[in-house]
Amino acid sequence: MARNKRAAANVLMFAIAAGIGGAILGCAPVEREPESQAPPEPKAAQEQTGQSNQAGEQPDEAPEDIDAAGQYSPVKARARDFYAPNTEDLGPNEMRLIACGTGMPTARPKQAASCWLLELGNGDKFIFDIGTGSAERIAALQIPYNYLDKVFLSHLHTDHFGDLDALFVGGALAGRQKPLRVWGPSAETPERGTKYALDHLRKALTWDLDGRQGLTDPRGYHLDVTEFDYMGMNEVIYQENGVTIRSFPAIHSLDGPVSFVVEWNGFKFVFGGDTYPNKWYAEYAKGADVAIHECMIAVPDMIDKFKFTPQSALAVGTQIHTAPEAFGKVMSIIKPRMAVAYHFFKDFDTTASINDRIRTTYDGPLSLSIDYMVWNITKDEIRVRMAIVDEDVWPPPATEKPQAPDPTQRIPYSDEISGGRLDMKKVLQPTYDEINKQYGIHEKQE
């Protein structure tokens, strides 16, 4: 009963969110047909009367919920305006962008920190930032982890790379059979750069990784780090399979942060990371199909919600980050096909203020993003929807056969710890017999 109530509540909340989202995105509300109006005439009836949509044209194909007899069917599927992960192919000239984290440094159930998954019609997938809480969102998309092996970090705040360890270790455990490749910027000093940070992350995980030796496929437990010059001006940092990724400097907190441009098949995607409005973004983001730029909550809400002092709210909300009015000004300069704002808590009592302030300086296409928002980008249109995900998701099957572990690589317990084990051989032997027989192996208990 509790589960049913929760499911009903989730459906209600999604319906409310969809309605609010439509208003925020500038979508007109859907007008309901009067109840007295008859349903559209089935195709079979049109053929009998010789009717068609336009003179001289053949009747349209029957809607999906029309059965073979030309009648509306109560059992056939109808189109729904949401994205169900792992159910839609990408066209060869299509990109799909999924927001896996849109919030603030303090992650919350509704919003993880910065993370964006870009999928291309050639099969490539790229993760831009992997902030706190976002690995859970990535898992919900049910994509084999072998395809999720490329991560680009805009900078080294935890709300932009805080879940890298979860993707690194958890992804290897769940089927990534190759190193995790990570690109990130240098900084003014070596110890502030990506290589230093990830070398020490690997050291911090020594106990974790050593404890997995000889137990699972070992191929995914490696980091392949590429550090590039944070001062590179629209510099190519990645070029494979027809995809070019460039970086240019961002202005945020210290020297080091960057923004990214992805160019593929005539498309252009820009991810700003965190940055104060700057001349490089204004130049290199022009002509983007989708341009993501940070946008903080309004300064009054920072004082009210975060309890910042007025001085701190002004400094953080307008100088370290980008205020809504400034976000709008940037977008009015670059004029993307779709402007995407993120890095704020999107609530019923904060969203309107952000939207209103943006609209004082920008009147173009706009998405105020939230986790699980999805953009399908083609040359003809940009479709914006929400994904509906399964909270009980398991990792999808690996794309390759797992490699059996080498038990000789296991690091043994000390004699003192090993001596504390209770004798469970009789209890566990039936499980060994069952698995050995089913899979034709000959494993023995320790």
C-alpha positions in Angstrom: 0.0 0.0 0.0 2.8 2.4 0.9 4.6 1.7 -2.4 1.3 2.3 -4.3 0.8 5.6 -2.5 4.4 6.6 -3.3 3.9 5.7 -7.0 0.7 7.7 -7.1 2.5 10.7 -5.5 5.3 10.5 -8.0 2.9 10.5 -10.9 1.1 13.5 -9.4 4.3 15.4 -8.8 5.5 14.6 -12.4 2.3 15.9 -13.8 2.6 19.1 -11.8 6.3 19.5 -12.8 5.4 18.9 -16.4 2.8 21.7 -16.3 5.2 24.1 -14.6 8.0 23.1 -16.9 5.9 23.9 -20.0 5.2 27.3 -18.7 8.8 28.0 -17.9 10.0 26.8 -21.3 7.5 29.1 -23.0 5.3 26.2 -24.2 1.6 27.0 -24.7 -0.7 24.9 -22.6 -2.4 22.0 -24.4 -6.1 22.8 -25.0 -8.5 20.0 -24.3 -11.1 19.2 -26.8 -14.7 19.8 -25.7 -16.2 16.6 -24.3 -19.0 16.8 -26.8 -16.6 16.7 -29.7 -16.5 13.4 -31.6 -13.1 11.6 -31.9 -11.3 11.9 -35.2 -12.8 9.7 -37.9 -10.9 6.4 -38.3 -8.9 5.9 -41.5 -11.2 3.2 -42.7 -14.2 5.6 -42.5 -12.2 8.2 -44.4 -11.4 5.8 -47.1 -15.1 4.9 -47.5 -16.1 8.5 -47.8 -13.1 9.6 -49.9 -12.0 12.1 -47.3 -8.4 13.2 -46.8 -6.5 15.9 -45.0 -6.0 18.0 -48.1 -7.5 17.8 -51.5 -5.8 15.3 -53.8 -3.8 13.7 -50.9 -4.1 10.2 -49.6 -5.4 9.7 -46.1 -2.7 9.8 -43.3 -1.5 6.6 -41.7 -3.8 5.5 -38.9 -2.8 6.6 -35.4 -1.0 4.0 -33.3 -4.1 3.3 -31.2 -6.2 2.4 -34.2 -6.6 -1.4 -34.7 -6.8 -3.3 -38.0 -10.5 -2.9 -38.1 -10.2 0.9 -38.0 -11.4 1.2 -34.5 -9.8 2.9 -31.5 -8.1 0.2 -29.4 -8.0 0.1 -25.6 -4.9 -2.1 -25.6 -2.6 -0.4 -28.1 0.1 2.0 -27.0 -0.3 5.7 -27.4 2.5 8.2 -27.8 3.8 9.8 -24.5 5.9 12.9 -24.3 8.6 11.6 -22.0 11.9 9.8 -22.4 12.2 6.2 -21.2 15.9 5.3 -20.9 17.2 2.7 -23.2 14.1 2.6 -25.4 14.9 5.0 -28.3 17.6 4.8 -31.0 19.5 7.9 -32.0 19.4 8.9 -35.6 22.7 9.2 -37.5 22.3 13.0 -37.5 21.0 13.5 -33.9 22.4 14.3 -30.5 20.8 13.6 -27.2 21.7 15.6 -24.0 20.6 14.4 -20.6 20.9 16.5 -17.4 22.3 14.1 -14.7 23.1 16.9 -12.3 21.9 20.6 -12.3 22.0 21.7 -8.7 24.4 23.2 -6.1 27.4 22.1 -4.1 25.1 20.6 -1.5 23.5 17.7 -3.4 19.8 16.9 -2.6 17.4 14.1 -3.7 15.8 16.3 -6.3 19.1 17.6 -7.8 22.6 16.2 -8.0 25.5 18.5 -8.7 26.8 19.3 -12.2 26.8 16.4 -14.7 25.8 16.2 -18.4 25.7 13.2 -20.7 26.0 13.9 -24.4 25.1 11.1 -26.8 25.9 11.3 -30.5 24.3 9.4 -33.4 27.7 7.8 -34.2 27.5 5.9 -30.9 29.9 8.1 -28.9 28.9 9.2 -25.3 30.6 11.9 -23.3 30.2 12.9 -19.7 30.8 16.6 -18.8 31.5 17.0 -15.1 30.6 14.3 -12.6 29.4 16.2 -9.5 28.3 14.9 -6.2 25.3 12.5 -6.5 25.3 12.3 -10.3 26.6 8.7 -10.6 23.1 7.6 -9.4 21.5 9.5 -12.3 23.9 8.0 -14.8 23.1 4.5 -13.5 19.4 5.2 -13.9 19.9 5.6 -17.7 20.7 1.9 -18.1 23.7 2.5 -20.4 26.4 -0.2 -20.5 29.4 1.2 -18.6 31.8 0.2 -21.4 30.2 3.1 -23.3 30.7 5.5 -20.4 34.4 5.8 -20.4 35.0 9.4 -21.3 34.7 12.2 -18.7 35.6 15.9 -19.2 36.0 18.0 -16.1 35.5 21.7 -16.2 37.3 22.3 -12.8 38.0 20.6 -9.5 35.3 21.7 -7.2 33.6 18.7 -5.7 30.2 19.7 -7.1 31.9 19.1 -10.5 34.0 16.0 -9.9 32.8 14.6 -6.5 31.3 11.4 -7.9 34.3 10.5 -10.1 35.3 7.8 -7.6 31.8 6.3 -7.8 31.9 6.2 -11.6 35.4 4.9 -11.6 35.0 2.0 -9.1 31.3 1.4 -9.5 31.5 1.5 -13.3 34.3 -1.1 -13.3 32.4 -3.4 -10.9 29.3 -3.0 -13.1 30.9 -3.9 -16.5 33.3 -1.3 -17.7 36.1 -3.4 -19.0 38.5 -0.6 -20.0 40.2 2.3 -18.2 38.2 5.3 -17.4 39.5 8.2 -19.5 39.4 11.6 -17.9 40.3 15.0 -19.4 40.8 18.0 -17.2 42.6 21.4 -17.0 46.0 22.3 -15.6 46.2 25.3 -13.2 48.6 28.0 -12.2 50.5 25.5 -10.0 50.9 21.7 -10.6 49.2 20.8 -7.3 46.0 22.6 -8.4 45.8 20.7 -11.7 43.8 17.6 -12.7 46.7 15.2 -12.8 47.7 16.0 -9.3 44.1 15.7 -8.0 43.5 12.3 -9.7 46.8 10.9 -8.8 45.9 11.5 -5.2 42.4 10.3 -5.7 43.9 7.0 -6.9 46.1 6.9 -3.8 43.1 7.6 -1.6 41.4 4.6 -3.1 44.3 2.2 -2.4 42.5 0.2 0.2 39.4 -0.1 -1.9 41.2 -1.2 -5.1 43.6 -3.5 -3.4 40.7 -5.3 -1.7 39.1 -6.0 -5.1 42.2 -7.7 -6.6 41.5 -11.3 -7.7 37.7 -11.0 -7.1 36.4 -9.3 -10.3 37.4 -8.4 -13.9 40.4 -6.2 -13.3 40.5 -4.3 -16.6 38.3 -1.3 -15.5 40.2 -0.3 -12.4 42.6 2.1 -14.2 42.4 5.9 -14.7 43.8 7.3 -18.0 44.2 11.0 -17.3 44.9 13.7 -19.9 45.7 17.2 -18.4 45.5 20.0 -20.9 46.5 23.7 -20.7 43.7 25.7 -19.1 44.8 28.8 -21.0 44.4 27.1 -24.4 42.2 29.3 -26.6 39.6 27.1 -28.4 42.3 24.5 -28.3 41.6 21.0 -29.6 41.9 18.5 -26.7 40.1 15.5 -28.2 39.7 14.4 -31.8 38.4 10.9 -32.5 35.7 9.3 -34.6 34.7 12.6 -36.3 34.3 14.4 -33.0 36.3 17.4 -32.0 36.3 18.8 -28.5 37.9 22.2 -27.7 38.5 24.1 -24.5 38.9 27.7 -23.5 39.3 29.5 -20.2 36.5 30.2 -17.7 36.6 32.6 -14.8 35.7 31.0 -11.5 37.3 31.0 -8.0 40.9 30.5 -9.1 42.9 30.1 -12.4 42.1 26.7 -13.9 38.4 26.3 -14.8 37.5 25.8 -18.5 34.6 25.6 -20.8 34.1 23.0 -23.6 32.9 23.0 -27.2 31.9 19.8 -29.0 31.7 19.8 -32.8 30.3 16.8 -34.6 28.5 16.4 -37.9 27.7 20.1 -38.3 26.4 20.3 -34.7 27.9 22.5 -31.9 27.4 21.9 -28.2 28.9 24.2 -25.6 29.3 23.5 -21.8 30.4 26.4 -19.8 31.1 24.7 -16.5 31.2 27.4 -13.8 32.1 30.9 -15.0 31.6 34.6 -14.7 30.5 36.0 -18.1 33.6 36.3 -20.3 34.7 37.3 -23.7 35.8 33.8 -24.7 32.4 32.2 -24.1 30.8 35.1 -26.0 33.1 34.4 -28.9 33.5 30.6 -29.1 29.9 29.7 -28.1 28.3 31.6 -31.0 26.3 29.5 -33.4 25.8 26.7 -30.8 22.9 24.4 -31.1 22.8 24.0 -27.4 24.7 26.3 -25.0 24.8 25.5 -21.3 25.9 28.3 -18.9 25.7 28.5 -15.1 22.9 30.7 -13.6 22.7 31.2 -9.9 19.5 31.8 -8.0 18.7 35.4 -7.5 20.6 37.3 -4.8 17.5 37.9 -2.6 16.9 34.1 -2.6 20.5 33.4 -1.6 20.0 35.6 1.4 16.6 34.1 2.3 17.3 30.4 1.4 21.0 29.9 2.1 21.1 32.5 4.8 24.1 34.3 3.2 24.9 37.7 4.5 24.0 40.4 1.9 27.7 40.9 1.3 28.4 37.2 0.6 25.3 36.8 -1.5 26.4 39.7 -3.8 29.9 38.4 -4.1 29.0 34.8 -4.7 25.9 35.4 -6.7 27.2 38.1 -9.1 31.0 37.8 -9.1 32.1 34.2 -8.5 29.0 32.9 -10.3 26.7 34.3 -13.0 23.5 36.1 -12.0 20.3 35.4 -13.9 20.3 38.8 -15.6 24.0 38.3 -16.7 23.1 34.8 -18.0 20.5 36.4 -20.2 22.9 39.0 -21.4 25.4 36.3 -22.5 22.7 34.3 -24.3 21.5 37.5 -26.1 25.1 37.8 -27.5 25.6 34.2 -28.7 22.0 33.5 -29.7 22.0 29.7 -29.5 19.2 27.5 -30.8 18.6 26.6 -27.1 20.0 28.3 -24.0 20.3 26.0 -21.0 20.6 27.5 -17.4 21.8 25.3 -14.5 23.4 25.5 -11.1 20.4 26.6 -9.0 17.9 24.8 -6.9 14.8 24.8 -9.0 11.9 25.2 -6.6 8.4 26.6 -6.9 9.4 29.7 -5.1 12.8 30.3 -6.8 12.1 29.5 -10.5 9.9 32.4 -11.4 12.4 34.9 -10.1 15.2 33.3 -12.1 13.1 33.3 -15.2 11.8 36.8 -14.8 15.4 38.2 -14.3 16.7 36.3 -17.3 13.9 37.7 -19.5 15.0 41.2 -18.7 18.0 40.6 -21.0 17.1 37.6 -23.2 14.0 36.6 -25.1 15.2 33.5 -27.0 14.7 29.8 -26.5 15.4 28.8 -22.9 15.5 25.7 -20.7 15.7 26.1 -16.9 17.2 22.7 -16.3 16.4 20.1 -13.8 17.8 16.6 -13.3 16.6 14.1 -16.0 15.6 16.8 -18.4 16.4 15.5 -22.0 17.1 17.4 -25.2 17.0 15.6 -28.6 18.8 17.8 -31.1 18.4 17.5 -34.9 18.8 20.0 -37.7 15.0 20.6 -37.8 14.1 20.8 -34.1 15.2 20.6 -30.5 12.8 18.5 -28.5 12.7 19.0 -24.7 11.3 16.4 -22.4 11.7 14.7 -19.0 13.0 11.2 -18.5 11.1 8.8 -16.3 13.5 6.4 -14.6 13.3 3.2 -12.6 14.6 3.6 -9.0 15.2 -0.2 -8.8 17.5 -0.3 -11.7 20.3 -2.8 -12.0 23.4 -2.4 -14.2 22.8 -3.5 -17.8 24.8 -6.4 -19.2 28.4 -5.8 -20.1 29.1 -5.4 -23.8 31.9 -8.0 -23.7 32.3 -11.3 -21.8 33.8 -10.7 -18.4 37.3 -11.8 -17.7 37.6 -14.3 -14.9 39.6 -13.0 -12.0 43.0 -14.4 -11.0 42.7 -15.6 -7.4 46.4 -15.5 -7.0 46.2 -11.7 -7.1 44.2 -11.6 -3.9 45.9 -10.0 -0.9 45.4 -12.3 2.1 44.2 -11.4 5.5 46.6 -11.4 8.3 46.7 -14.5 10.5 45.0 -12.7 13.3 42.1 -11.6 11.1 41.8 -14.8 9.2 41.7 -16.7 12.5 38.5 -14.9 13.4 36.4 -16.6 10.7 33.6 -18.9 11.8 33.4 -22.3 10.0 30.7 -21.9 7.4 31.8 -24.7 5.0 28.8 -26.9 5.6 26.4 -24.0 5.2 28.0 -22.8 2.0 28.8 -26.1 0.2 25.3 -26.5 -1.3 25.8 -23.1 -3.0 29.2 -24.2 -4.4 27.7 -27.5 -5.6 24.8 -25.6 -7.3 27.0 -23.1 -9.1 29.7 -25.6 -10.1 27.1 -27.9 -11.7 25.2 -25.1 -13.4 28.3 -23.4 -15.0 30.7 -26.4 -15.3 33.3 -25.0 -13.0 35.2 -26.5 -10.1 35.5 -23.8 -7.4 36.4 -24.7 -3.9 35.9 -22.9 -0.6 38.9 -21.3 1.0 
